[in-house]
Amino acid sequence: MSEAAPGLSIVVPVYNGAATVGRLVEALSGLSVDGGLEIVLVYDGSPDNSLSVCHALAATATVPVTVVEHSRNYGEHNAVMTGFRHARGAYIITMDDDLQNPPEEVVRLYDACRLGGHEVVYTFYETKQHDSWRNLGSRFNGWVADKLLDKPKGLYLCSFRCLSAFVAKAVTAYEGPFVYVDGLILQVTQKIGTLQVRHLARAEGQSNYTLRRLINLWLAMALNFSVLPLRFATLAGAVTGGLGVLGLLAVLIEGLFGHPPEGWASIAAIVLTLGGLQLLMLGIVGEYVGRLFLTVNKRPQGVVKSVTRGGPGA
């Protein structure tokens, strides 16, 4: 007979987390959760020995622990999607492996979602313990999300979130390679709550989010869930075209009734500006076409190499 499904699954993408994931699992294992809990560790092709640490944790776990191994690094959001597919709980919490989210906040978040009548609860922080450049990037990302996504105004999209199994199942119906979990969630439900939690400084190491990763995440959000960039390109083309017509009329009037216009430097500047704008618009269209090409050719969202289960009933 299969073991009864737990009330809560905790999905943790693991990347360079060898020094912290053990402490996280130990703290989560000691929590008292209605319906019980399980932990799903998704190893995402980390260069350190995180995988062996996760396997050791599964072998000695006091709660059900599932270790899912990606064949290579696919990114945090792709790892979360894999975690959703292996989670069995009625509710699922996602959190990082860096101990910046205190494990004791998990029970508060779980109760806020299941007892508050929400499908999803996002957390927010009074004070964020990220680097200043990371905070700036998060604010920019939030501003763009307000413009591009069907998001409640002022909602902070945080990776420490709780959602129902219904929402997780609907989200995992998406099989494309360019994943932005929050965008998928917002397409499924608007029954969203918020909860303020504490945010701690990193226990070990540095953030795995480089500028490149943040840009890729922003592109996934901007290009996968909105055609607004294409409309911007159309609007920019219409505006520059209109300015060009006005400029042509001005030149004709001055040529007929005044002195012929001079200034090759200004002409060159205008040509370069228009050329750059055209390349920008082509780049936006190219991004859409390229992502469509890779999606149609079934670029994998994440390849699971192995699944290891440990703890009671494994």
Secondary structure as UniProt FT lines:
FT   STRAND          8..14
FT   TURN            18..20
FT   HELIX           21..29
FT   TURN            34..35
FT   STRAND          37..43
FT   HELIX           50..59
FT   STRAND          65..70
FT   HELIX           76..86
FT   STRAND          91..94
FT   TURN            103..104
FT   HELIX           105..115
FT   TURN            116..117
FT   STRAND          120..125
FT   HELIX           132..148
FT   TURN            153..154
FT   STRAND          161..164
FT   HELIX           165..171
FT   TURN            172..173
FT   HELIX           181..188
FT   STRAND          192..197
FT   HELIX           211..224
FT   HELIX           228..257
FT   HELIX           264..296
FT   TURN            297..298
FT   STRAND          304..310
FT   TURN            312..313
//
